[in-house]
Amino acid sequence: MRTQCFLKTVAATLFLVLAASDVCYSQSQELPRYELYRTENTWTNLLLDTRTGRLWQISITVDQDNSSVILPINQVSIPEQLNDEAGSDLQNGRFTLQETGNMWNFVLLDQKKGGVWQCQFSMDSPEGRFCQGIATVSE
């Protein structure tokens, strides 16, 4: 009987300690400011500033001439474009990228306000690199 009581006490204590440490761990984890996304193009990745929605195309090469480059896709902070109050909504993890069926296009999502942008990268011209808002149509 004493052994059962002891085991129950140990199990309950262990459960509380693990639950408390899990809560402390999740509260202490800060979301990263920058996220790197793979594309279907072996030589291209996308770098997202999850706080501002700014986006860059990273084109790498194996040539020794150092021709790898980082090209801007969306140079302006989206909260600035939307005239949000300065700094009030800037938090890591606010913006995320989602793949689409088109290898050149991604959807940028504002996790806080629900805004959606089509973002496209290009190997050829600066005009082929952009992010543009997707309008909401009310029925």
MDAnalysis code that builds the backbone (N, CA, C; Angstrom):
import MDAnalysis as mda
import numpy as np

u = mda.Universe.empty(417, n_residues=139, atom_resindex=np.repeat(np.arange(139), 3), trajectory=True)
u.add_TopologyAttr("name", ["N", "CA", "C"] * 139)
u.add_TopologyAttr("resid", np.arange(1, 140))
u.add_TopologyAttr("resname", ["MET", "ARG", "THR", "GLN", "CYS", "PHE", "LEU", "LYS", "THR", "VAL", "ALA", "ALA", "THR", "LEU", "PHE", "LEU", "VAL", "LEU", "ALA", "ALA", "SER", "ASP", "VAL", "CYS", "TYR", "SER", "GLN", "SER", "GLN", "GLU", "LEU", "PRO", "ARG", "TYR", "GLU", "LEU", "TYR", "ARG", "THR", "GLU", "ASN", "THR", "TRP", "THR", "ASN", "LEU", "LEU", "LEU", "ASP", "THR", "ARG", "THR", "GLY", "ARG", "LEU", "TRP", "GLN", "ILE", "SER", "ILE", "THR", "VAL", "ASP", "GLN", "ASP", "ASN", "SER", "SER", "VAL", "ILE", "LEU", "PRO", "ILE", "ASN", "GLN", "VAL", "SER", "ILE", "PRO", "GLU", "GLN", "LEU", "ASN", "ASP", "GLU", "ALA", "GLY", "SER", "ASP", "LEU", "GLN", "ASN", "GLY", "ARG", "PHE", "THR", "LEU", "GLN", "GLU", "THR", "GLY", "ASN", "MET", "TRP", "ASN", "PHE", "VAL", "LEU", "LEU", "ASP", "GLN", "LYS", "LYS", "GLY", "GLY", "VAL", "TRP", "GLN", "CYS", "GLN", "PHE", "SER", "MET", "ASP", "SER", "PRO", "GLU", "GLY", "ARG", "PHE", "CYS", "GLN", "GLY", "ILE", "ALA", "THR", "VAL", "SER", "GLU"])
u.atoms.positions = np.array([
    [0.822, -1.190, 0.000],
    [0.000, 0.000, 0.000],
    [0.872, 1.264, 0.000],
    [1.906, 1.246, 0.867],
    [2.806, 2.395, 0.934],
    [3.542, 2.584, -0.394],
    [3.899, 1.488, -1.037],
    [4.612, 1.560, -2.311],
    [3.733, 2.196, -3.376],
    [2.469, 1.816, -3.396],
    [1.538, 2.402, -4.374],
    [1.372, 3.895, -4.129],
    [1.231, 4.279, -2.907],
    [1.084, 5.694, -2.557],
    [2.339, 6.468, -2.954],
    [3.509, 5.884, -2.658],
    [4.768, 6.512, -3.018],
    [4.884, 6.682, -4.535],
    [4.546, 5.629, -5.297],
    [4.623, 5.686, -6.759],
    [3.667, 6.722, -7.328],
    [2.472, 6.812, -6.771],
    [1.508, 7.814, -7.229],
    [2.029, 9.224, -6.954],
    [2.641, 9.409, -5.803],
    [3.195, 10.721, -5.456],
    [4.336, 11.086, -6.402],
    [5.211, 10.123, -6.666],
    [6.326, 10.362, -7.587],
    [5.803, 10.665, -8.987],
    [4.836, 9.905, -9.443],
    [4.270, 10.112, -10.782],
    [3.610, 11.483, -10.881],
    [2.854, 11.866, -9.857],
    [2.183, 13.173, -9.867],
    [3.206, 14.299, -9.860],
    [4.246, 14.160, -9.046],
    [5.294, 15.180, -8.973],
    [6.026, 15.291, -10.311],
    [6.362, 14.157, -10.894],
    [7.041, 14.146, -12.184],
    [6.180, 14.806, -13.256],
    [4.893, 14.502, -13.265],
    [3.967, 15.113, -14.224],
    [3.956, 16.631, -14.067],
    [3.861, 17.123, -12.831],
    [3.828, 18.568, -12.590],
    [5.130, 19.237, -13.008],
    [6.255, 18.594, -12.712],
    [7.552, 19.161, -13.096],
    [7.676, 19.233, -14.616],
    [7.299, 18.168, -15.312],
    [7.378, 18.160, -16.783],
    [6.425, 19.176, -17.385],
    [5.221, 19.266, -16.853],
    [4.246, 20.234, -17.376],
    [4.750, 21.649, -17.176],
    [5.306, 21.948, -16.005],
    [5.822, 23.286, -15.726],
    [7.014, 23.614, -16.616],
    [7.900, 22.644, -16.833],
    [9.069, 22.913, -17.673],
    [8.658, 23.111, -19.125],
    [7.616, 22.399, -19.576],
    [7.132, 22.576, -20.943],
    [6.560, 23.972, -21.132],
    [5.813, 24.468, -20.154],
    [5.256, 25.819, -20.226],
    [6.373, 26.847, -20.248],
    [7.356, 26.696, -19.384],
    [8.479, 27.632, -19.342],
    [9.257, 27.598, -20.647],
    [9.455, 26.389, -21.205],
    [10.191, 26.251, -22.453],
    [9.461, 26.942, -23.589],
    [8.139, 26.726, -23.703],
    [7.397, 27.322, -24.818],
    [7.323, 28.837, -24.687],
    [7.288, 29.353, -23.461],
    [7.236, 30.794, -23.282],
    [8.585, 31.443, -23.582],
    [9.674, 30.694, -23.395],
    [10.993, 31.274, -23.601],
    [11.439, 31.194, -25.060],
    [10.739, 30.447, -25.899],
    [11.132, 30.301, -27.295],
    [10.640, 31.498, -28.104],
    [11.559, 32.251, -28.648],
    [11.195, 33.383, -29.486],
    [11.187, 32.923, -30.934],
    [10.212, 33.369, -31.670],
    [10.144, 33.018, -33.086],
    [11.294, 33.690, -33.820],
    [11.849, 33.032, -34.835],
    [12.972, 33.630, -35.571],
    [12.511, 34.808, -36.420],
    [13.381, 35.797, -36.544],
    [13.058, 36.962, -37.357],
    [13.126, 36.610, -38.844],
    [14.087, 35.800, -39.235],
    [14.272, 35.453, -40.641],
    [14.054, 33.962, -40.844],
    [13.384, 33.633, -41.957],
    [13.151, 32.235, -42.337],
    [13.651, 32.055, -43.769],
    [14.270, 30.909, -44.024],
    [14.762, 30.572, -45.355],
    [13.844, 29.513, -45.948],
    [13.358, 29.749, -47.162],
    [12.438, 28.830, -47.837],
    [13.089, 28.280, -49.091],
    [12.987, 26.974, -49.286],
    [13.475, 26.333, -50.508],
    [12.465, 26.549, -51.624],
    [12.964, 26.589, -52.831],
    [12.104, 26.619, -54.015],
    [12.393, 25.349, -54.815],
    [11.634, 25.132, -55.865],
    [11.894, 23.977, -56.723],
    [13.159, 24.174, -57.560],
    [13.618, 25.416, -57.657],
    [14.853, 25.713, -58.366],
    [16.024, 25.409, -57.427],
    [16.869, 24.480, -57.814],
    [17.984, 24.032, -56.986],
    [18.878, 25.173, -56.537],
    [18.990, 26.205, -57.337],
    [19.947, 27.281, -57.091],
    [19.330, 28.490, -56.399],
    [18.051, 28.417, -56.054],
    [17.358, 29.582, -55.505],
    [16.634, 29.257, -54.203],
    [16.803, 30.126, -53.217],
    [16.057, 30.099, -51.960],
    [15.447, 31.475, -51.752],
    [14.448, 31.550, -50.895],
    [13.835, 32.827, -50.549],
    [14.082, 33.099, -49.076],
    [14.434, 34.334, -48.762],
    [14.680, 34.757, -47.391],
    [13.576, 35.734, -46.991],
    [12.832, 35.401, -45.939],
    [11.710, 36.214, -45.476],
    [12.028, 36.839, -44.131],
    [11.800, 38.133, -44.024],
    [11.816, 38.820, -42.733],
    [10.418, 38.638, -42.158],
    [10.268, 37.752, -41.180],
    [8.943, 37.402, -40.661],
    [8.313, 38.532, -39.859],
    [9.077, 39.564, -39.575],
    [8.554, 40.716, -38.835],
    [7.946, 41.756, -39.763],
    [8.573, 41.980, -40.920],
    [8.147, 43.076, -41.806],
    [7.548, 42.610, -43.128],
    [7.732, 41.342, -43.487],
    [7.242, 40.855, -44.776],
    [8.194, 41.126, -45.927],
    [9.356, 41.718, -45.640],
    [10.331, 41.932, -46.717],
    [10.859, 40.584, -47.175],
    [11.161, 40.478, -48.484],
    [11.508, 39.200, -49.092],
    [12.656, 39.372, -50.074],
    [13.601, 38.419, -50.049],
    [14.746, 38.433, -50.960],
    [14.889, 37.084, -51.644],
    [15.416, 37.111, -52.843],
    [15.763, 35.903, -53.588],
    [17.260, 35.681, -53.420],
    [17.634, 34.495, -52.984],
    [19.050, 34.148, -52.850],
    [19.387, 33.166, -53.961],
    [20.222, 33.607, -54.890],
    [20.649, 32.764, -56.006],
    [22.099, 32.370, -55.774],
    [22.310, 31.069, -55.676],
    [23.660, 30.583, -55.402],
    [24.238, 29.918, -56.642],
    [25.535, 29.812, -56.649],
    [26.232, 29.168, -57.748],
    [27.400, 28.376, -57.186],
    [27.861, 27.417, -57.945],
    [29.043, 26.662, -57.537],
    [30.287, 27.170, -58.240],
    [30.110, 28.193, -59.069],
    [31.263, 28.794, -59.742],
    [32.143, 29.492, -58.714],
    [33.414, 29.562, -59.017],
    [34.349, 30.200, -58.090],
    [34.459, 31.699, -58.307],
    [33.636, 32.253, -59.183],
    [33.720, 33.687, -59.452],
    [32.856, 34.520, -58.501],
    [32.331, 33.900, -57.439],
    [31.523, 34.590, -56.437],
    [30.315, 35.304, -57.041],
    [29.631, 34.634, -57.965],
    [28.482, 35.263, -58.605],
    [27.165, 34.964, -57.887],
    [27.217, 34.384, -56.688],
    [26.004, 34.215, -55.892],
    [25.524, 35.598, -55.467],
    [24.192, 35.792, -55.476],
    [23.647, 37.121, -55.172],
    [22.390, 37.017, -54.316],
    [22.091, 38.110, -53.633],
    [20.825, 38.275, -52.920],
    [20.101, 39.420, -53.604],
    [18.916, 39.122, -54.137],
    [18.151, 40.094, -54.901],
    [16.857, 40.441, -54.165],
    [16.521, 41.724, -54.048],
    [15.280, 42.087, -53.362],
    [14.051, 41.734, -54.196],
    [13.040, 41.211, -53.526],
    [11.741, 40.976, -54.162],
    [10.755, 42.020, -53.658],
    [10.720, 42.188, -52.354],
    [9.844, 43.173, -51.725],
    [10.708, 43.973, -50.758],
    [11.063, 45.194, -51.155],
    [12.013, 45.981, -50.378],
    [11.380, 46.788, -49.251],
    [10.073, 47.003, -49.313],
    [9.418, 47.871, -48.343],
    [8.675, 47.034, -47.312],
    [8.791, 47.414, -46.067],
    [8.076, 46.750, -44.994],
    [6.571, 46.828, -45.250],
    [5.883, 45.697, -45.181],
    [4.436, 45.692, -45.436],
    [3.679, 46.532, -44.420],
    [4.007, 46.473, -43.122],
    [3.306, 47.383, -42.200],
    [3.470, 48.853, -42.591],
    [4.638, 49.232, -43.131],
    [4.817, 50.605, -43.611],
    [3.910, 50.880, -44.804],
    [3.800, 49.918, -45.732],
    [2.918, 50.079, -46.887],
    [1.471, 50.274, -46.450],
    [1.084, 49.580, -45.377],
    [-0.292, 49.639, -44.892],
    [-0.525, 50.801, -43.943],
    [0.526, 51.575, -43.683],
    [0.459, 52.692, -42.740],
    [0.018, 52.249, -41.355],
    [0.468, 51.053, -40.944],
    [0.213, 50.602, -39.573],
    [0.930, 51.552, -38.623],
    [0.448, 51.640, -37.415],
    [1.121, 52.466, -36.417],
    [2.547, 51.964, -36.265],
    [3.468, 52.887, -36.227],
    [4.891, 52.536, -36.202],
    [5.233, 51.564, -35.084],
    [5.653, 50.373, -35.484],
    [6.145, 49.400, -34.537],
    [5.102, 48.669, -33.711],
    [3.828, 49.058, -33.813],
    [2.834, 48.460, -32.919],
    [2.546, 47.001, -33.252],
    [2.685, 46.625, -34.514],
    [2.381, 45.250, -34.913],
    [3.610, 44.481, -35.362],
    [4.780, 45.009, -35.113],
    [5.990, 44.338, -35.570],
    [6.402, 43.277, -34.558],
    [6.210, 42.039, -34.958],
    [6.628, 40.917, -34.118],
    [7.106, 39.794, -35.010],
    [8.111, 39.070, -34.552],
    [8.625, 37.940, -35.316],
    [7.511, 36.929, -35.534],
    [7.480, 36.341, -36.721],
    [6.480, 35.332, -37.040],
    [5.194, 35.890, -37.604],
    [5.098, 37.209, -37.746],
    [3.858, 37.804, -38.263],
    [3.602, 37.372, -39.704],
    [4.655, 37.269, -40.515],
    [4.506, 36.915, -41.926],
    [5.074, 35.527, -42.192],
    [4.373, 34.761, -43.038],
    [4.834, 33.442, -43.458],
    [4.664, 33.309, -44.962],
    [5.399, 32.386, -45.554],
    [5.293, 32.095, -46.986],
    [4.699, 30.712, -47.182],
    [3.858, 30.587, -48.175],
    [3.278, 29.294, -48.536],
    [3.555, 29.041, -50.013],
    [3.909, 27.808, -50.343],
    [4.125, 27.440, -51.744],
    [2.789, 27.436, -52.489],
    [2.871, 27.598, -53.783],
    [1.699, 27.438, -54.654],
    [2.033, 26.332, -55.654],
    [1.133, 26.040, -56.556],
    [1.397, 25.046, -57.594],
    [2.358, 25.554, -58.655],
    [2.647, 26.845, -58.659],
    [3.549, 27.461, -59.619],
    [4.906, 27.642, -58.935],
    [5.947, 27.056, -59.487],
    [7.249, 27.095, -58.821],
    [7.819, 28.495, -58.655],
    [7.327, 29.455, -59.418],
    [7.856, 30.823, -59.365],
    [7.088, 31.717, -58.387],
    [5.952, 31.232, -57.875],
    [5.088, 32.052, -57.030],
    [4.900, 31.461, -55.642],
    [4.868, 32.323, -54.665],
    [4.558, 31.978, -53.287],
    [3.477, 32.935, -52.808],
    [2.768, 32.547, -51.772],
    [1.784, 33.429, -51.157],
    [2.341, 33.865, -49.809],
    [2.379, 35.168, -49.609],
    [2.819, 35.753, -48.348],
    [1.575, 36.037, -47.516],
    [1.560, 35.565, -46.278],
    [0.385, 35.701, -45.425],
    [0.736, 36.501, -44.177],
    [-0.089, 37.501, -43.889],
    [0.012, 38.263, -42.651],
    [-0.794, 37.506, -41.604],
    [-0.108, 36.834, -40.693],
    [-0.756, 36.000, -39.686],
    [-1.585, 36.816, -38.700],
    [-1.298, 38.105, -38.586],
    [-2.004, 38.936, -37.610],
    [-3.255, 39.579, -38.186],
    [-3.166, 40.093, -39.417],
    [-4.294, 40.834, -39.985],
    [-4.960, 40.135, -41.164],
    [-4.392, 39.014, -41.622],
    [-5.026, 38.233, -42.669],
    [-4.758, 38.680, -44.090],
    [-3.894, 39.657, -44.286],
    [-3.573, 40.107, -45.636],
    [-2.832, 39.031, -46.411],
    [-2.997, 39.047, -47.741],
    [-2.383, 38.037, -48.609],
    [-1.735, 38.741, -49.803],
    [-0.523, 38.301, -50.149],
    [0.209, 38.865, -51.277],
    [0.735, 37.740, -52.150],
    [0.724, 37.976, -53.455],
    [1.373, 37.069, -54.406],
    [2.806, 37.540, -54.555],
    [3.759, 36.656, -54.318],
    [5.167, 36.997, -54.451],
    [5.794, 36.087, -55.504],
    [6.518, 36.703, -56.412],
    [7.118, 35.952, -57.514],
    [8.609, 36.238, -57.566],
    [9.390, 35.207, -57.812],
    [10.817, 35.412, -58.033],
    [11.128, 35.101, -59.486],
    [12.261, 35.603, -59.950],
    [12.637, 35.436, -61.343],
    [14.143, 35.339, -61.459],
    [14.581, 34.534, -62.405],
    [16.011, 34.415, -62.669],
    [16.455, 35.449, -63.702],
    [15.500, 36.063, -64.383],
    [15.832, 36.911, -65.523],
    [15.849, 38.403, -65.215],
    [14.692, 38.952, -64.903],
    [14.611, 40.409, -64.835],
    [14.073, 40.879, -63.491],
    [14.445, 42.101, -63.096],
    [13.913, 42.671, -61.857],
    [12.384, 42.821, -61.898],
    [11.838, 43.031, -63.090],
    [10.383, 43.164, -63.219],
    [9.665, 41.855, -62.873],
    [10.369, 40.748, -62.978],
    [9.789, 39.452, -62.670],
    [9.819, 39.113, -61.186],
    [10.423, 40.000, -60.380],
    [10.478, 39.812, -58.924],
    [9.581, 40.854, -58.270],
    [8.529, 40.397, -57.599],
    [7.607, 41.348, -56.975],
    [6.722, 40.662, -55.941],
    [6.102, 41.469, -55.111],
    [5.016, 41.056, -54.221],
    [3.886, 42.051, -54.445],
    [2.707, 41.533, -54.708],
    [1.552, 42.420, -54.892],
    [0.377, 41.885, -54.092],
    [-0.361, 42.795, -53.498],
    [-1.500, 42.420, -52.693],
    [-2.575, 41.718, -53.509],
    [-3.232, 40.764, -52.892],
    [-4.358, 40.078, -53.527],
    [-5.611, 40.668, -52.919],
    [-6.445, 41.250, -53.769],
    [-7.631, 41.974, -53.305],
    [-8.697, 41.003, -52.808],
    [-9.407, 41.439, -51.796],
    [-10.556, 40.684, -51.278],
    [-11.789, 41.145, -52.030],
    [-12.530, 40.199, -52.575],
    [-13.754, 40.518, -53.321],
    [-14.942, 40.150, -52.426],
    [-15.787, 41.115, -52.189],
    [-16.986, 40.819, -51.380],
    [-18.124, 40.478, -52.315],
    [-18.881, 39.482, -51.930],
    [-19.979, 39.013, -52.787],
    [-21.301, 39.547, -52.312],
])
